[in-house]
Amino acid sequence: MCTACGLPIRVDYALTPDTLPRASLRGRIASLWRYREVLPLAAGEVSLGEGMTPLLQLDERTWIKDEAQNPTGSFKARGMTVAVSMARALGAKSLMAPSAGNAAGALAAYGAAGKLSVLVAMPDDTPRIFVDECRHYGADVKLVPGTIADAGKWLREHGASLGFGDAFDVSTLKEPYRVEGKKTMAYELHEQLDGELPDVIVYPTGGGTGLVGMWKAFGEMRALGWPMPRVPRLVSVQAVGCQPVVKAFVAGATKTEAFVNPMTRAWGLRVPSPIGGFLCLRAIRETHGTAVAVDEASIAPAAAWLASATGIDVCPEGGAAWAAVEELRASGWITPDARVVVFNTGTGIKYR
Ligand SMILES: *Cc1c(COP(=O)(O)O)cnc(C)c1O
C-alpha cells in the first residue's frame, strides 16, 4: 500500500511477445513458478508446490478449477508463495496478517517453510480448525472479537508489542505480491484450455485478489502476444449476508462501502470492506461481467450437490459460486452456449 495515498501498489513488467512465448512453457515445473517471467522473482524461494491445479470438466460447457488441491487446501497458497518469497528476499524476519481463515493457514505454512515467524489475528468466531491449522505450523494466533477488519486493526495496534513491529504485513492488497501469485490462475486457464479462455469466469469474492489478479493477467497475456479471442466476463459472487461488491456494482458506484454486520458461513467471503473493492468493480465492468449475491440458505446445498455429483471437495465459497451459476443460467445472463469456468477456491473439509 502506498503510505502517502493509502492505495494498493501494482507490480508491472516490461512485456513483449519475446518475454514469455507460450511454447517456452513446455517442460517447466508444474507449479505457478513456471510463469517466472511475469512474477517478481525468478524462482520461488519459499514454495510448497502450489498452482497448476486441475481444471475438471463437468460437461461440454462447464469446468471447475479445483483450488482445493493447493497446499493448505486453498488458493491462498498462490498468493503466499509469492508474498513470502518476496518478504524473505527483501530481508523480512517475520510476517503478520489478519485472516478470515484460509489466508492464515497458508501464511503459517509458508512462514514455516521460509523460517520466518508468523503472527495472525482472526475473528473469534472463526472455526477452531483454522486456528489449530495455524498453530500446527507454529504460528502465533490471536482471536479478536468482530470481523477481519477488527483483526487487522488489532494487529496494527498490538503487533509491535508482541515483537512484530518490523513484520512484513501480508494483509490483502497491503502488499502487491499476493495478487501476483493469484493472477497465475488465469495463465493456467489459458494453458489448460489451449488458448480458448472461457466466456465467463465465476469467482467467489472476498478481498478480491483473485478477481483483480486474473483481470491483470488478461492484460499481460495480451501484451505477451498470447492468443486471446475473448476476454472472459468476470462474475463476482458474494453472500447476501456480506455483499459490499455486489451492492456497489448494482448501485453503479465506483467504490465499495463497508458492509454493516457481515454474516456468512462462507468465511472467505466475509470481508466487509475490501481495500481493493474499487478494483473489483473495475474488473467486473471492464470485462462486461456482473456481481451476484446468493442466499445463505442456497450455499450449503449447492456445495453438497456439486460435491456429490462430481467427487470434488467443494467448500462453501465454491458452493456459492455454483449457486450463482445456476441462477445466472436460469436468468439467461449465462447463455446456453457460453463456456463457463467456476472456481472451487478451497477444501470443504475445514468447515465441518
Ligand atoms: C479467501 C477466500 C476467498 C476469497 O478470495 P479473494 O481472492 O480474497 O476474493 C474465497 N474462497 C475461499 C475458500 C477463500 O479462502
The ligand as an SDF file (V2000), in Angstrom:
LIG
                    3D

 15 15  0  0  0  0  0  0  0  0999 V2000
  -10.0270  -16.0680    0.6190 C   0  0  0  0  0  0  0  0  0  0  0  0
  -11.0340  -16.9400    0.0350 C   0  0  0  0  0  0  0  0  0  0  0  0
  -11.9280  -16.4570   -0.9290 C   0  0  0  0  0  0  0  0  0  0  0  0
  -11.9260  -15.0310   -1.3990 C   0  0  0  0  0  0  0  0  0  0  0  0
  -10.7850  -14.7810   -2.1630 O   0  0  0  0  0  0  0  0  0  0  0  0
  -10.3430  -13.3250   -2.6250 P   0  0  0  0  0  0  0  0  0  0  0  0
   -9.4000  -13.5440   -3.7400 O   0  0  0  0  0  0  0  0  0  0  0  0
   -9.7080  -12.6730   -1.4490 O   0  0  0  0  0  0  0  0  0  0  0  0
  -11.5670  -12.6080   -3.0450 O   0  0  0  0  0  0  0  0  0  0  0  0
  -12.8150  -17.3550   -1.4980 C   0  0  0  0  0  0  0  0  0  0  0  0
  -12.8410  -18.6490   -1.1190 N   0  0  0  0  0  0  0  0  0  0  0  0
  -12.0050  -19.1530   -0.1890 C   0  0  0  0  0  0  0  0  0  0  0  0
  -12.0940  -20.5910    0.1770 C   0  0  0  0  0  0  0  0  0  0  0  0
  -11.0720  -18.3160    0.4120 C   0  0  0  0  0  0  0  0  0  0  0  0
  -10.2400  -18.8090    1.3340 O   0  0  0  0  0  0  0  0  0  0  0  0
  1  2  1  0
  2  3  1  0
  2 14  2  0
  3  4  1  0
  3 10  2  0
  4  5  1  0
  5  6  1  0
  6  7  2  0
  6  8  1  0
  6  9  1  0
 10 11  1  0
 11 12  2  0
 12 13  1  0
 12 14  1  0
 14 15  1  0
M  END
$$$$
